[in-house]
Amino acid sequence: MMSRSYTNLLDLASGNFPAMGQPREKKRLPRVMTVPGVISELDDDQANSVTSDAPSSAIQDRIIIVANQLPVKAKRRPDNKGWSFSWDDDSLLLQLKDGLPEEMEVLYVGSLKVDVDPVEQDDVSQLLLDKFKCVPAFLPSDILTKFYHGFCKQHLWPLFHYMLPFSASHGGRFDRSLWEAYVAANKIFSQRVIEVINPEDDYVWIHDYHLMVLPTFLRRRFNTLRMGFFLHSPFPSSEIYRTLPVREEIMKALLNSDLIGFHTYDYARHFLSCCSRMLGLEYQSKRGYIGVEYYGRTIGIKIMPVGIHMGQIKSVLSLADKEWRVAELKQQFEGKTVLLGVDDMDVFKGIDLKLLAMEQMLKQHPKWQGRAVLVQIANPSRGRGKDLEDIQAEIQASCKRINETFGQPGYEPIVLIDRPVSLCERFAYYTIAECVVVTAVRDGMNLTPYEYIVGRQGVSESESSSESSGPKKSMLVVSEFIGCSPSLSGAIRVNPWNTESTAEAMNEAISMSDAEKQLRHEKHYRYVSSHDVAFWSRSFFQDLERTCKDHFRRRCWGIGLSFGFRVVALDPNFRKLSIDHIVSVYLRSKNRAILLDYDGTVMPQTSHNKTPSAEVISIINALSGDTKNTVFVVSGRGRESLGKWFSPCKKLGIAAEHGFFMRWSANDEWELCGQNSEFGWKQIAEPVMKLYTESTDGSSIETKESALVWHHRDADPGFGSSQAKEMLDHLESVLANEPVAVKSGQFIVEVKPQGVSKGMVAEKIFTTMSEKGKQADFVLCIGDDRSDEEMFEIISNAISSGILSSSTSVFACTVGQKPSKARYYLDDPAEVLNMLEALAEASDPESFTDTESEGSL
């Protein structure tokens, strides 16, 4: 049964917006395409995708930057007829162009900060495209309100900053209509991208939490599109994120990107933890790059904090040094030590905690009374709500109380600037501030410390600044919960909730010697000036290129509905096994080898009853009863259970415990295929496994005749995986001189005798058949996990070594669409049984042995 959220999303994806006005049909922008045909509106019921087997021969690449808002300013003309537009120089989207290749064309898709009348939208779109290479996405007002002020600001923003909706009055309950508006808005953005994209030559770079499901809309349309996503906010720990009712929809949508970027390792670690705990996906680090395997695609994980635009700041500094405001501020705060805070008016910026810390510092260190001033610039809020109103009231009350308590004639310890402040004026404050204090309780990045460092460095060429001649110095007190904190090793890091320690840090910062301040400033400036916004965008784009380099070489196709949609990327030679084809080859062959894994191949992994059904027994009995066939079940299970389950199949060969025990039929004795039958090593390995079992809830030990297996499928994913790695190392150490192999698999760690593997079983079967003059001319080998890959590998080696003929028809088949050494796949055990049944029915009745009919159920 399909969940309610999925049915809603299917409605949304096909253009039905419940409880929302249907957006007016607009004239579409000209589209540049390298494939024939016209792209219709995005419809999730439509499975067709625009794909290509090879990249086009375009002269240059282009990148489409998609964000909630375009990097342009819009202003109504004085005559009220039309609009005038200009670049927003403060926009990160505009600044990141500096790091992209010079010849690369940049196109922007996003919304405007102003409401444009529907009758003007076509003209505005054409103007922005022609003059600014911008494509505006116009959201209907009802969708916009629910999308931005609703889902983004009421659900995602608080949750990503660790605020849980504990009650209806605190954070608010989940509102599905807001989620539907979020999906609807993302779809509108996708339509604007589709109108202008060249899918074979363009890169797409999506920004921030407003557009987290956009990758699914675009990936569904263009399977091989090169697409990156960067999250500018924090990504919360898995315990917080998992409370989101649409958690999997968003996670799966993000995984439709090729590269996902975060400011810090903590944010990336939380995301990877969610991948593991919610989707069962593990990551690998190879040569410094982190990747998550997802249906044959490797999604890159990029960790790179954004920087500031050095060119813009230097141009501002050359003006700021001449501004009358600098001189006025120096006169206003003459004889005072200025601490500065620059924050948005937001519940997560910790302005109230900063004021309390200042109050505490004045109490604990009376020498600063009358001398130390905290100037707090509070930029206008971008959100709204009762929580914000409460925090504003608390800030006002704290300022009043502190100034009344410690104020003197001509001195106020707190100066609150609750109005918009220009960039020039802000840098004037940086110039006169001895220390910048950032006490945000959670912030994605926060570039204020970076700006302050460059502001204190000044412009060396300027002769008008008295600061430029002396040594440069600066001091920072920063919250450990902000994204820029790890990169500022010279800053004093604080827990903003601990006002006493923050107060002491503020005192330490302004009391520090000038020489120490200078050393810390120089270290910070070297980092900030070299890791600017251009460095960040260049690094991200280079990783995006590297991640996507094999896109057009691999075969890709999409599967799944709604936000369960994903793209499977596989080797061009990897294809689904055709039953008709294998049956026709089967009928022409005379000596057949059929090797079947058990769990996950003929028996579903999810089945609690592992006993084979009557259908399975009947099919395998029919195949093994054909004298032209040599049929083996090759499993990791013990010989006792396998022998009991398949007792009706008299001619069936069984290789138990990965081939340590082997018999050719029910009438034959079990052979020991291992090189060593001594199991003294178990007395060493078992105590180690018991130690980890006792300390890992949900784990267990399986004792086989030839092996010991530690299972942690039911343990905590993160802890179980960590314990498995530790156990692997521990066992390898204590068993270094024993004739055993220690291997890790899917939720297991196994110790077994050396030289025992499913690959060795396959090789022995092929060799024995060849020695008897019945060299296999047909090989079918089916399995679903890592141990079966050894069989697939042996088959190709057997052909090169002459055990199998080069003319042998080989069908190495894995179960499930995933990277494999096999050339074929079937989707699940049900398809495997259908294929085996077709082979059994195609067998010649005259070639059956007498025992076949007796053993059938």
N, C-alpha and C positions, 0 to 999 in steps of 0.2 A: 504494500500500500504506500502511495506517495505522500510525503509529509505536506502539511499545509503550506509551509514556506516554499516548497518546491513548486506546488501548483500555482501559488501566487507569482513566483518568478517566471513560470512559463507564460502566465497571462501578461506579465510586464514585458517580457522579451518579445511577445508578439504584438506589442503596442497597446495593450489594454491596461489602463491605469485606474484602478478602483478608487472611487471617491476623489478623483482629481480630474480637472478639465483636460480634455484632449487637446494637445498643442496644435496650433493652427498650421496647416500645411504650408511650407515655404518654398520659394524658388530655390533650387539647389545650385550650389557653386559649381563652376566648371571642374571637371575631374580629369586628372592626368593618369592614364593607365598604360601598363605595358602588356596587358592581356586583352584578348578580344572580348567583346560583350559588354553588357551594362550591369552594374551591380545594383540590385534592388535593395529595398529597405531591409535592415537586419531583422531576420526572423528565425528564432531558435528552432522552429519546426523544419527549417530548411537546412539540410545537411551538407549542401554543396559548399565547397570552399575554393577560394582562388589560390592555386598552388602552382609551383613550377619546379621542374627537375633541375634547372640550371639558372644561375643568375643572369639578368639581362645585361646588355652591353651599354649601359648608360654611361655618359661621360663622367658624371660625378655623383657622389652620394648626397643624400639630403636627410636631415633629421627633423622630425616633428616633435616639438616640445608641447606636452599636454599638461595643463594645470588648471586649477579652479578658476584663476583669474589671469587675464592677459596682461603683459607688461606694458600697458598703455594707460594714459590718463585721458579721460573724456570730459569735455566741457561743452555745455550748451552755448551756441553762438548768441551774441548780444541781441540779434534780431529775432531770436527764438526759431530760426529756420535752419534746422540741421545741427550737426555736431562738429566740433574741432577736436582733433586727437593729437597727442604727443607721447613720446616714449617716457616711461617711468624709470628714471635712472636708478632709483633705489631698488628696483625689482631684481631678485636673484636670477630670474629666468633670462633677463636681458644681459646680466653680467656674466653668466656662464658661457656665453658665446666666445669669450676670450680664450677659453681652453680648447675649443673645437678647431679642427683643421680650417685654415683660412679659406680654402676653396669650397668648403661645405656650405650649402644653402640651409638656412634655418627657417622653419615655419612654426608658428605658434597657434595652438588651439586652446581656447579658454573662454570664460565669460567676462563680461564687462561689469564694472562697479556701479554702473548707472542703469536705470530702466530706459529701454529704447522702445518707442511705440512700434507695434507690429507693422504699421504701414511704412516705417522708415527702415526696418530691419534689412531688407534686401539691399538698399543703397548703402547702408552702413557696412554690411558684409563686404560688398564689392570694394568700397573705399579702403577698408582695413586690409583686404587681401592685396590690393594693388599697391598701396603706399607703405604698408607695414608688414606685409606677409603674415598677417594675423587672420585667423578664422574664428569669429565669435560664435559661442554657443549660447543661444537665447533660451533661458529656462522660463516656462510659465510661472507666474507669481506664486500659485499654490504649491507647485513642485519645489520652487526655490526656497520658500519658507520652511517647508518640511524637510528638504534636503540639507540645507546649510544650518539654519538655526535649530532645526529639529534633530535629525540623526547625527550629523557631524558634531554639533556643539552640545547636544544633550546626552548623546550616547558615546560616540567614539572619543571625543576630546577628553571628557572626564575619565573614561575607562582607561585610556592610554596613559593618563596621568595618575592612575591608581586610585581613582575615586569610584567606589562601588555604589550602586543605587539601593541602599539598604532599606529605604522607605520611599513612599510616594512623594514626601516633602523633601527628601534628601537625595537628589540626583534624578528622581523620577523613574517610573517603571518602563519596561521595554514596550514600545509602541510600534506594532507591525506596520502601520500606515506610514510611519517615518522611514522604515526600512524600504518599503515599496517605493517611496519617493526617491530614496537614495539610488536604488536600482534604476528607476526611470531617468533620473538625471544623468547617471553614468551612461545609459543607453543613448541619450541625446548627444553627449560628448562623443561617443563612438561614431554616431552618424556623421558628425562634422569631420571627424578624422577620415572616415571612409570616403567622403566626398572629394578629398584632395590627395589621398595617399597613392603612391606608386609602390605596391607591396613587395616588389622584388628588389628595389633599390633603396627604399627609405628605411631609416631607423626611427623608432618611436621611443621617446623617453617620457614616462609618466611621473608626475610629482604629487606626493603626499596623500594623506588619509582620505581626502575627499573623493578620490578616484580609485579606490582599491579593487573594485570589481570590474573596472574598465578592461583590464587585460583579457578577461574571458570573452567579452563582446568582440574584441579585435582578433583574438586567437581563433575564435570560431569561424570568423570570416576568412582569415589569412593564416593558414597552418604554419607557414614558414616565416612569418613576419619576425623581424629582428626587433625585440622590444625589451626595454629596461624600466625598472620602477625604483624610485628613491623615496623612502619614508623620512620626512623631516621632523616628525614627532618621536617621542620615545615609543618603543614597543614593550608592552608590559610583560611581567613574568607569566608563565603558563597558568599559574593558579588564578591570576586576575583575568587573563584573556579568556580562559575557558568558561567564564560566567556569561559571556556574550551569547545570546540565543542563536545568532547566525554565524557562529565562530568558524564552522567548517566551510560555509559558502565563501567567506572572505579569504580563508587560508588557501582554498583550492583556486580561487580567482588569482591571487598573488602568484601562485605557482605556475600560472600560464604565462608569466614573464620569463625572460631568459636570464636576467640579472636583477637581483633585488639588493638595494643599497641601504645601509644604516650608518648613523653617525658614529656609533661606538660598538665595541665588542659585546658589551652587556645587552644592547638591543638585539644584536644578531643572535646572541646565545639564547635569549628568550624566544625568538622566532624559531630557531632550530629545535628548541625544547618542545614547542607546540607541534612542530612537524613530527617529532618522534612520538609524543604522547597521544596526539589526536589522529594522526594519519599513518603512524608506523614507519615513517621515513627516517633514515639515518643519513648523516652527512659524512663526507670524507674530505680530508685536507691533503692536497697533493701539490708539492712544490710551491707552497705559500698560498695556494688558491683553495677556497672552500666551495664545495659543490654538493647539491642534494640531488640524488637520482630519483626521477619521477617519470615512470612509464617510458623509459629509454632516453629521456632528455635529462641533461645535467643542468640544473638551475644554479647559476653562480651566486654566491653571497659576497657582497662587497662591503667592506668596513672602511669608511673614509669620512672624517668630519669635514663639513663645508668650511670655507674660509671667507675672508672679506675681499672686497675689490680694492686693491691697493691704488690703482690709478684714480678712482673716484675720490678716495679719501685724501690722497695727496693734493688733488685739485681743491678740495674743500679746505685743507690745511693752509694752503697758500692764501686763501681768502680769510680764513678764521684768524690768522695772525694779524691781519689788517683790520679786522672787525673792531669797532668801538666796544663791542660787548666784552672782549677779553680784558681790556683795560678797566672797564667798569666793574667787572667781576673781581679783579685783583684789588681794586679799591674797596669794594663792598666787603670782601673777606680778608682785608689786610690784618695780619697778625693772628689769623685763625688757621687751623689745620682742617682742610675740607675733605670729608669722606663723601663719596658720590654713589648714588644708586640710580640706575636708569632701567625702568621696567614698564611693561604694559600693566594696566590696571586689571589684574587677573587673580583668581583665587589661588593659582599655583605659583605665583611669583614670590611669595613669602615677604611682601613688603611689611606686613604687620609684625612678622618675626624679626625683621631687621630693626624696626623701631624699638621693639622690646630689648634687643641686644644693645642698641645705642643707650637706652635708658640704664641698662645694667652696667655698661662700661662707665657711664658718668657717676654711678653710685660707687662702684668698686675702685675707681681711679679718679678721685675728686680733682686731681691736677688738670684734668681736661675740661672741667666746668669753666665756661667762659672762653675756652680756647678751641674746642673741637666742635665742628658743625657737620651735620649730615644733611646734604642736599639730595632730596629724593625727587627725581623726575618721573612722574606717573603718566605714561602715554595713554590716550583714550582706549577704552576697552573695545575689543572686537566681538565680544559676546554679550549676553544679557541674562538676567535671572535673579532670583532672590539671594542665592549664594553670593553673587557679585555685589549686590546692594548691601548685604551684611558686612562684607569685608571692607567696602568703602567707608561705611559708618564706623567700623572699628579703627581704621587707619586715621580718620579725622579725629576720633576721640583720643587716640594715643598721641597724636601730634599736639593736640591741645593740652593734654595732661603733662607731657614731658616739657613743653615750653613754659607752662605755668610753674612747674616744679623747679626747673633749672635755669629758666630765662633770667636775664639781667637787662638793665637799660642798654640798648644798642646790641643785644646778643640774644639770639634764639637758637637753641641747639638743633632744632629741626626746621628745615626750609622745604616745604612741600610745594612742588610745581605741578599743579593738576591741570595741565593744558597741553596742547600740541607744541612741541619744541622742534624747530628746524634743525637740519643737520649741522649747519654752521654754528648755531647756538650750542648744540650738544657738544661739539668739539671745543667750543670755548670753555665749557665746564670741565671737559677732560683736561684741558691745559692747566687749570688751576687746582685740580683735585690731587691730593696726596695719595689717595687710595680709592679704589672702586670696590664696592661690596655687592655681591650677588648672593642672595639667600633663597633662591627659588627652591621649592620643595620637590619640583619635578619639571624639567625643561628639556626639550629635544636637543637643542644645541646652545643657544644664547651667545651671540657675537659681541655683546657689550664689552667683555674683557679684551677681545681682540682689537676692537676699535680704540679702546682706551690706551692700549700699548702703543699702537701706531700714532695716536694723538699725542702721547707724551714724547715719542721720538721726534715729532715735529718734522719740519722741512729744512734740511740742512742748508739748502741754498738761500733760505730767507735770512736777511740781515736785520730785519725789523724785530725779530723775536729774540729776546734776551735769553730764552731757554736754549737756543740753538748753539750758543757758544760753550756752555758748560756741559758736564756729563749728564746723560739722560738717565732718569730713574722712574720707577713706577712700582706700585705694590697692589696686590690683589688678595681679596678674601672671597673665596668662591664656595658655593655649595657643592658637596660631593655628588649631588643628584642631578647635575646638569651635564649636557653632552660635551661641553668644552673642557670640563674639569680634568680628564685624563691627559690632555695635551698640554696642560699648564703646570708643569712639575715644580715651578718656582713659587706658585701661589700657595697661600695658606688655605687648606681645604677644611671645611667645617660641616657638621651636621646642623642644619639651620633650626631644627627642633630643639636643640640644646642651646638656649639663649646665653647661658653662662659661658660656654666654651666659645661661642661666636663673639661675645663681648671681649673675651681675652684675646681672641685672634685679631679683632679690630685694634685693640690696644697694642698688641705686638707689631702689627703692620705699620702703624704710624710712629711707633717708638724705635723702629729698626734703624740701624746706622745707614747713612747715605751710601757707603761702599757696598753694603749687602743689597740694598735696593737696586743699585746700579747693576750688580752682577745678575740678579734675577731678571731685571728688565732686559738686559742684553740677550740672555738665553731665550726669553719669551719672544723678543723681537725677531731673532733669527728664525724661529719656527713660524711665527705668524706671517712674516714677509715672504717666506718661501712656500708656505702652504696656503696660498690664497685661493679665491674662488676659481681661477683659471686652472690651477693645479688640480683642484678637486674635480672639475668637469672633464679635464683632459684624462685623468686617471680613470674615471668612471667610463668614459667613452672607449678608451683603449681596452678595458676589461669587457665591455659589451661587444666590441669587435672580436675579441679572442673567443668569447663564449659562443658567438654565433657563426664562427668560421666554417663549421660543417653543416650549416642549415640546409643548403641546397644539394648536398651529397646524399642525405638520408631520406628515406621514404617516410612521410608523415601523413597521418590521417587522424581525424577527430572522432572521439566516441563519448557517449554520455549525454544526459539531458541537463538543461539549465546550468546551475553552477557546479554540477557534477561533471561538466564537460572538461575534457583534457585532450591533449594531443599526444599520440603515441609516435615516437620517433625510432625507427629501426633501420638496420642495415638494408641496402637495396635488395640483397639476395634473400632476405628473410621474408617468408610468405606463409599464408595459411595452407595447411595440408588439404589438398583436394581429395575427397573420398573417391570420386570417379577415377581420378588419375592413379591413385595407389591401388585400387581394385584391378584396373587394367594391367598394371605391372605385376601385381600379385598373381594373376591368372597365367601370365607368361613364364613365371619363374618355376624352378624345380627344387631348389634347395634354399629354404627360407630360415632366417634367424630372427626371432621376435623376442625382444627384451623389454619387459614391462616393470616400471617402478610400481609400488603399491599405494602408499599414502600420498594423496594429492594428485594421483594419476588415474587409478581406477576407483579409488576411494576418496571422497571429498575430505579435505583437512578439517572442515567444520563439523563433520559427523561425529557424534559421541559414540555410536555403536560402530566399531571398526570391523566387525565380522562381514565378510563379503556376502552380497545378496545372491539370491538364486539366479538372477540374470547374469551377474558377473561369473559365477561358477559355470553356467551353461555356455557362455561365450568362450571362456578360456578353455573349457573342456573340448569344445568343438575345434578350436584352433590347435590345441596340443594333440588332439586325436588324429589330425591329418599327418600322414607319414612324411609328407614333404616339409613339414614344419619342425623346427626346434624352438620350443617356447619356454622362456624362463621368466619367473617373477624374481626381480632383483631388488631386495629391500634391506633396510637397516633393522627390521624387526627380528626377533629371535626365531630360531628354527622350530621350536615347539609350537608356537601359535600359528606360524605359517603352515607347518605340516598338518596341523589339525584342521585349519580353515580350508585348505585345498586338498584334503584327503580324497574327495570324489574325482579329482583330476589325476588319473593314474600316470599319464604320460607327461605331466608338467614337470619341468625342472625348476628347482628353487635354489636361490642363492641368499642365505640368511646372514644377518649382521654384516652387511656390505660385502659379503663373499667370503667371510671367514669359514662358514659352513656351506657346503654345496652338494647337491645331489641331482642326478639327471632324470630321475623318475621316482615314483612312489615306491617302486620295488628295489631301488638302489640304496646302498648305505650312504650315510653322510660322509663327505670328504672334508678333511681339514686343509684349507688352502693357505693358512697363515704360515709364515716362516718359522714361527716359534709358538709352542703350545704351553709355555711356562707363564703363569700369571702371578708371580710373586710381586710384580709391580703394583698390583691392586692394593696390597697392604700399605703401600706408600701413598698411592693416589686417593684412596677412599677417605682417610682421615682429613686430607686437605679439602676434599669436596664437602665433607660433613661440617667442617669449620665454616665454610662459606654458606652452606645451607642454613645453619643455625642463625647466622647474622643477616640473612637475606629472606625476608618474609615472602612467601609465594614461590620459592624455589624448591626443587626436589632432585633426588638422585635416582636414575634408572640403572639397575645392575643387569648387564647382559652376561652371557657366558664368556664372551671375548672382549667386552668393552665396558666402560663406565661412562654414563652420560649425565651431565648436570643440566637441568632444564630451568629456565627463568622466564618463561612466557607469561606466567601469572604474577611475576614480581613487578615492582615499580619500574617503568621502562628505563628511566635514567639511571637509577641505582642498580638495577639488574645488569644493564649494559656495562656499567663501571665495574661491578663486581666480576663480571665475566672476563673483562680485560685483565683485571688484577689476578684472577684465578689462572688464566692462560699463562701469564708470566710466571706465576708461582709453580704451576705444574711442570712447565718446561724446565724450570730450574731444578726441581727435586727429582725429575725423571730423566735428566740429561744423559745418564749412562744406561738407561733401560731401552730395550728394543720396542719402543712404542712411538706412536705419533699423537701429538696433542693438537686438536683442531677446533676452531670455533665455527658455528653455523648459525642458522636462524634461531635465536633464543636458546642455543645449546653450547656447551663445551664438552667435547668428547675425547676420551683417551682410548685408543685401540692399537692393536699390534701393527708394527710396520709392515708395509707391503700389502695391506688389505684395503681394497677399494673396489668400487663398482667397475672402474675402468679395467682392473685386472681380471674381473669376472668376464667382461665382454671379450677381452683378448683371449682368455682361455677357451671360451666357447667357439670363437672363430677358428682358433688354432686346431682344436679337436676335430671340428667339422672338416677342416682342410686335410688333416692327417688321415681321416677316414675316406677321403676321396669325394667328399660332399662339400666342396668349397661353396660358401654361401653366395648365391647370385641375387638375393633379396634380403635386405637388412632393415628391420623396423625397430627403432629404439626410442622409447618414450619415457620421460621423467619430468619432474617439476622443480627440483631444487639443486643446490650447489653440488651435492654428491653425484647427481646424474650428469652433470657437465663433464665429469671424468669419462663417462661412457661415450659421450659425443666426441670428445677429443681423441679417444682411442680409435674410433672408427676411421678418422682421416689418417691416423698413423698406420692403421692396419692395411690400408690401401697402398700407402707408400712402401711398406715393408713386404708386400706381396702376400700377406695372410688373406686379404680380400683382393679380388680382381678389380682392375680399373673399370671394368664393365659392370661391376656389381651395382645394383640399384639400391641406393642408401636413402632411408627416410629417418633422419635424426629429428625428433620432434619434442619440443618443450610444451608444457601446459601453461597457458597464459601468455599474453603479449608482453614480452620483456627481453632485454638483451640476453643473448645466449649463443653458445657455440653451435647449437642446432640450426638447421636451415629452415625448419618448418615449425609451426605452432598450431595448437588447438586451444580454444578458449578455456575449457573446463573439463572435468572428468566426464560429464555427460556427453560431450562431443567425442571424447576418447572412446567411450563405450559404443557410441553410434558407429564410429569408424571400425572398431574391432568386430562389431556385429556384422557390418557389411563384408568384411574379410571372411568371417566364419561362414556366412551364407554363400560366398563365392567359392568356398573350398569344394573340391571334387569329392562327392560322396564315396566314390570307389576307392579313394586313397585313405579312408578312415580305417582305424584299427578296430578290432572287435571290442576292445575295452571302452571305446569312446561312448558307445550307446549305453553300456552298463553304468557308466559314471555320470551320465547326464542327470540333472535334476529336473 
